[in-house]
């Protein structure tokens, strides 16, 4: 599992994404804005007393669209008595809406384990901002269609969770954001298929 995490963390620098609207949760948390920051100087030129005028900015409602094209990583897959590690691609589109620290999102994705299963999960996620730059999310999804070596399945499920970290602010409302996400997937082929995956992507959020 440690090796799995290290490989996926490295892959997150390759997977690309972009967000529009306010796809980065935490951007509109309530906060205090400093409008005036003044210092009263003494005779020696040192700051003897500091005065600040602040304004409380309330939380704000927002919406956003996040496109990962793709998230990349690896997955440990098992079927029957065998298991192996596969590379994974996971392009997705998520639409979210929220207020302040909280958001909910609906996501449609393509989950592709190379030389293994390919599926189309549809998931609902909840997002929570822990700080202005760090948020976590979790959700569950249904897989209406999957295919593996000529065999099709129409029943599947996934549980997922992850975090977003704003690495820098390139402009007033533009962030460079890293996302890492783990999931557990089950697909109802004749022999059930299971996968534990870790993916990541790095992108610009407007």
N, C-alpha and C positions, 0 to 999 in steps of 0.2 A: 504493500500500500504506500510506503514511503517513496518507492521508485515511481509509482503511478502518479503521485502528487508532483514530484519534481519534473517529470516529463511534461505533464499538463501545464504546470506553471510556466515552463519555458515556451510551450506552444502558445500560451496566451499572448506572447509578443508577436505572433505571426497572424493569428486570427484577427480579422478586421471587423469593425462595426461603426455605425454612426447613428446618432439620435437627433431627432428634431422635436420642436415644441419644448417640453421640459422632461426629457426622458431620464434625466439623472435625478433620482429621488433625494431630497435633502436641500435642493436648490432654493426652495421657498419655505423653509422652516421659519418660525417666529424668531426674531433676533433684535438686538439693540444696535442701532447705527450711530456712530460718532459723527455729529455734524460740526462741532467746534472743539478743537483741542488746543488750549492756550496754557502758557506757563508764565508765572510771575517771577521775574529775575531779581536776585538780590544784588548788593553792591559788588560782589565778587564775580558776577556774571553767571552764577549758578541758579538752577531752577529751585526756587524756594517753595512755590505752591503751584499745583497744576489744577486747571479747571477744564471740565469737559461738559459739553451740552450734547445729550444723546436723545434719540427718538426711537421709541419702540415700534418696530415694523411687525405687524401681525402676520400670521400664516396666510398663505395664498393658495387658492385652488389652481390646478394646472392639468394639462394633458400632455401626452408625448407619444412618439413612435420610435421604437428601437429596432434597427435592422442589423443582424449579425450575418456577415457574408464572407466566410462562415465563421462560426466558433469551431475551434479545432482542439483535439485532445486524443485521449485513448480510453478504451473500455476493456474490462475483463468480462468475457462472455462465456457462458456455459450452456450446454445442451446435452441431455443424457448424462453419460459418464465423463464427457470431455469438457475441458475449459481451456481458453487461450486468451491472449491479449491482442487486440486489434486497434489500429488507428481509427479515429472517428472524425467525421465532418458533421456539423450541425447548423446549417443556415436556418435562420428563423426571422419571424416578424412578430413583434409584440406591440400592442396598443394599450396604453395605460391612462388612467385618470386618478387624481388624488387631491389631497389638501394637506399642506404643511409637511409633517413627517411621514404621512401614510399615503399609499397608493395601491390600487388593484390593477391587474393587467390580464389580458387574454392573448395567448401566444399560439401561433401555428408554426410548425417546424418540419424539417426533414432530418431524420436521425439516420446517419449512414455509417455503419461499421464496415470498413473496407474488407471485401471478400467474406462478408457475413450478412447480417440482416439489414434491411432498409425499411424504415418505418416513417409514419407521418403523425407524430403526436400533436394533440391539441390540449393545451393546459391553461389553467387559471392560477394566477400567482398573487400573493400579497407581498408588499414591499414596506419596509420600516427603516427610516433614517435614524441612525444612532448618533451621528455627528453631521456637520455640514458636508463632510467629504466621504463618510463611510455609511453604507446602507446594506441591509441584508434582505433576502427574499426567499420565499419557499412556496411550493405549490404542488398540485397534483394534476395528472393528465390522463387522457384516454387515447388509445392508438386504434383508430378505425381501420387502418390498413397497414400491413407489413408483408414483406416478401423475403424469402431466403432460399436460394438455389432452386428456383422454379416453384416453390411451395408458397401459397398465400395464406395469410391469417387476417381475421377481421375482429379479433378481440385482443386487447392489450392494455396495460396500465403503466404509469410511471409516477414516481415521487421525486421531487427535486428541491434543491436548496443551494444558495450561493451568496456572494457579496459583490458589491460595486465599490471601487475606491477611486476617488478623483485624485489623480496624480498631480495635476497642475491646472491652472486657469490661464488659457491663452489669450482671452479677451474678457470683457466684463461678464458675459454670460456664456462663455464657451469653455468647456472642460475637456481635458484628456483623461479618459476613464478606463480603468482596467476592470474586467469582470471575470470571476472564476466561479464555476458551478459544478456541482456533483449531482448524480441522479442514480436511481435504481429503476430498471425497466424489466417488465415481464410481458412476453408475447405468447399467445396460445397457439403455437404450431402443434402438429401431431406430437412431437416431442417438445415440451415447453422450453422456451428460450429466455435466458436471464442475462442481464448486463448490468455492471456497475461501472459508471463512466465519470470522467472528470474532463471538463472542457474550459476554454477561456478565450477571450478576445480583448483587443485594445482598440479604442475608437475615439472619435471626436463627437462630443455631445453639444449641440447648439441650443 
